[in-house]
Each structure stands twice: as C-alpha cells, then as structure tokens.
Amino acid sequence: MPFGRARDGVSHPNESQGADVFRRVLVANRGEIAARIIRACHAVGAQAVAVYSDADRDSPHLEEADDTVCIGPGPAADSYLNQDALLEAANIKDCQALHPGFGFLSENARFVRRCAQHGIAFVGPSAASIAAMGDKSSARETMRDVGIPVMPGSDDIVADVETAHRLAEEIGYPVLLKATAGGGGRGMRRVDAPEGVEKAFNDARREAEKAFGNGDLYMEKYIVGGRHIEFQILADRYGRVIHLGERECSIQRNHQKLLEEAPASRFDADLRHSLGEKIRHAVAAIGYENAGTMEFLMDASGAIYFMEMNTRIQVEHPVTEVVTGVDLVAWQLRIAAGERLSLRQEDITWTGHAIECRINAEDPAQDFRPAPGTISVFDTPATDALRVETHLREGYRIPAFYDSMIAKLIVHGSTRADAIEKLQSVLSQTRIEGVPTTLGLHSAIANAPAFVEGNYDCQFIPQHPQLLKGGA
C-alpha cells in the first residue's frame, strides 16, 4: 500500500523544502526495499528507474517506477551483483544517482568507486567510509580509537583455521566467526568448542564468499544472554551528525532478525543520550556521510559493546521513521545530492512505540526452510496503526533466487503495551496463503509473556522452541 504521510506519519523532506534532488535515480535492488526507494524518490521529486532480473520481471514494484531495465538472469551474481550491468543501466537510462538499498552491493567499496568514475552519485557513504566501517574488523579498530567499547575479539582478519583455533583459545569459548563484508546473518557461525572450529570457519568463509564476494572473517566473543541494540544515524558532508535513537533487534533466528522495536525495552533516556553523544562524536571523527547504523551487544549487567557498523539503510528503518517522523530514505537522497542536514539533534523527538515484523516465506517448523511459490492470498487489516512495506500482491510468484523476506508489518502505539496490543490484533487479522510464512511465529512471539513483559534477549527463540509451531 502507498507510503504517504497519512499512513506512515513521516514528514518527507520535500514537503517543506520543495527542491528536486536528482532528476533520475537508479534503484539497484529488488522487492520491498526497491518499492520503498521508489516512493522516496518520488517524495523528493526524482524519477525512479527500477532494475530487474529475468526472475523478477513480473514483480509488482516495477509498476511504481518511472522506467525499468532488465539487468540479467535470475541468479544474483548475474544480475543484482553484476556491477557492469548496473552501471550500464544507469548510463543508458541517464541516471544521476544510484541507490543500492540493503544487501547486494550496498556495502561494496569498489562499486562505490566505480559509480564515481562513471559520474554517478552513490546514495550512501564514500568508498573510504565503507572500507573503514563496512569492513567489520576495521570498524572495531576505528571505534576503539575513538573511545567506544568494542566486543573482545580479533584485531585483524582471521587468515586460516590454525589462527582461528589460537584466537578462540585466547578469547574463550563460545566465539563467533563473522564475515567482514556482510550482514543479515550470512557468513556467521557460533563455535562452542575446539572441534567445531574447522567446519565453522570453512562454512562461514564459503557462505560469505558466495553472498558478498569476500570470504574474509573475523572473530569476536559470543556473549550468552546478550541483547542486540542498534543506533540509527544521519550525517551530511558538512560535519553535522544526528542520531535517531535506538532499536532493539534481539529476537532472531540463525543470527537473522525477526522482529524489531523502537525504542528498545529496558533502555532509558539517559543511556540513549550518553551513548548517542558518543556515537555522534565517533561518526563525525571519521568523516562519515549519509545513513548508517551502529550495532551493539548489551550483556546481562548492562555493559554495552560495539559490534559493527552497517553503512547502508537497514531493513528495520521503518520503526525509527514511525517514532521520529523522519523519512530516512528521502534524507539519504538529499544528503547524497549535497544538501545540508537541516535537522538538529534537539529537533529529534520520539513519540510512542513501534514494532516491526519481518514476514518471510519460510517454514519455521522446518528450520526456516525457504518456501518460494505463488501467493494466493495477501490481506492485511485497514488501520492507521499499521504500515505495510511489501512488493507483494495476490498471484505473485516468489522466486527461489533471493532472500525470503516478502513483507514488513509495522505497528505504532502510544506506549509499548499499546503497540503490542495492536500488533496482536494486526497479526490475527492478516492472511497470507499459498506458501508457508513466519506469520504464525510472529503471532506466537507477540503473545508470548516474555516478549510482552520486555524480558528477552538474543536467546529468545532457542529458549522458546514451542513458538516455532505457533504456540505461545
């Protein structure tokens, strides 16, 4: 459904400023995030050119674009990861800018440099910033240098299995092997004992190479019972940096987020202010530009450690938009065009509470096995409390080549309890048929006492296996 002020409560920058940013923007992604970027382009007065693979040629989001161009066959390596095809599309369609969304090439410094060589503005940070912060190992060193506590772990890339064994003994089990170039849980393996190191290292490296074209790994301490907290920032090229508060992303499966909320539960305003100011100082110190997310892990004692920075827009950005009223994607476009960030830190306020459910075409009872197929029914309730981000409609066939996320349901309430009540109602009234989805799991989560009480951490799903069968 449309992304507009009446539905999402977001103040779009052009509503007060009016000026066009770019004439044409290449939307170098697919699915719901491509639809979201298209609407942001229109909000700031730019035309959107959507790319698509052969497998996505019938995707409904293409109808929202001003122009479209096919970039190759279904496999991502031949289409959405094909730098030459994307640059050729941008040039042929006379695009002044390219928005990468998330995933694919959104954190690829080489691609950013190539965009610049073609005279195309990359809607995101510079190649240097991505190299410094998008690479997880480098980011840890950078944050340590500016005084933000970092998770105990390797100081450099873990070169081989022997090094992984040695570092794991020094850090202490359990440890986490993580891809330096990625996100979304790909290229990530937990290791609990020495006998698991070799397999985890090889599996993580292989998966990272396939997903990101970079198999480099680093290692960090795995904190049992930790909470995943992240801060959204915006920064322009003139040195102004603001943070838009925190999100809680602790409900995960296989290191991939299922549900996010803003503000975080059990996270007070004083901590938000103090950590937010440190983050602003750190981001300004490295000369970062555009949107980004600082990710932290909070242990049971309340100590908080920097894990990584995502140098792109996040899947879960809508919960921040809903509670702050700031259109993050439109500001990405304006900042990339050289506009000054007119928002000051004192302008940012948080109203109510928002919760997002990532609906995936997966079978939770079968270890979240992806379930491509045809959507026969897609129906959500009509309520001002709900924002829907999707590219779906009834009759759409989900391809087998890509991430299984098919929709995001975002609710807004006056309080966390109000938001949960609205979420429970929305989930009970939503119907998605034709393929297995996580809709039942999300409903079970929303009704689980530990979630309702805000008493949960990253072990929530493993600790509540009955939820995978739809039981609270």
Protein Blocks (a to p, Z undefined) as FASTA:
>chain_A
ZZdfklnopacfklmnopafbfbdcdfbehjllmmmmmmmmmnopacdddddfklmmgmk
lmmpmbdcdebdfblklmmmmmklmmmmmmmnopabdcebjgjjlmgfklmmmmmmnopa
cedddfklmmmmmpmklmmmmmmmnopacddddfbdcfbfklmmmmmmmnopadddddfk
bgehiaiacdfbfklmmmmmmmmmmmmmmmnopabdcdddddehiacddddddddfeopa
cdebjadfkbcgehiafbdcdddehiafklmmmmmmmmmmmmmmnopgcjddddddddfk
opacdfbdcdbddfklmmmmmmnopafklmmmmmmnopacfbdfklpccehjdddddddd
ddfknoopacedddfbdcddddfkbccddfbdehiacdfkbcfbfbdcddddfblklmmm
mmmmmmmmpccehiacfklmmmmmmmpmklmnopacfklmmmmmmlmnopZZ
